[in-house]
């Protein structure tokens, strides 16, 4: 569809001006990037990435050990998780073992070094959380979480159970 210059001018007059920085998507994405950078900076001394971090508490604290369930829980595809698990194995932080009942599936467990890394990374995670949530009241944090959940409701790719 070709839009002529006069038609474009009429459209501009009837549509409120769109400013990139006013967009909700832009603001949410920007906040996510700023928070990610803060957390990655905090993790850098531990030699792990943010995605590696996501696996450690999922396995070590939440007891989710099947790779397909880990991938779903942290919101990545199985290929990305497989790559991260290989990196974590190479660092000696996790181990993948065949399921005794079903030789086709594997279970992921933290090694002793993985548990130490998780213990060292937990305060870093809390540091990022506290840095940003301290800018809000407790009530505002609750409202913000509720609004995020509301925006994610029934959206494809939204993480279940948050």
Secondary structure, 3 states (H helix, E strand, C coil): CCCCHHHHHHHHHHCCCCCHHHCHHHHHHHHHHHHHHHHHHHHHHHCCCHHHHHHHHHHHCCCCCEHHHHHHHHCCCHHHHHHHHHHHHHCCCEEEEECCCCCCCEEEEECHHHHHHHHHHHHHHHHHHHHHHCCCCHHHHHHHHHHHHHHHCCCCCCCCCC
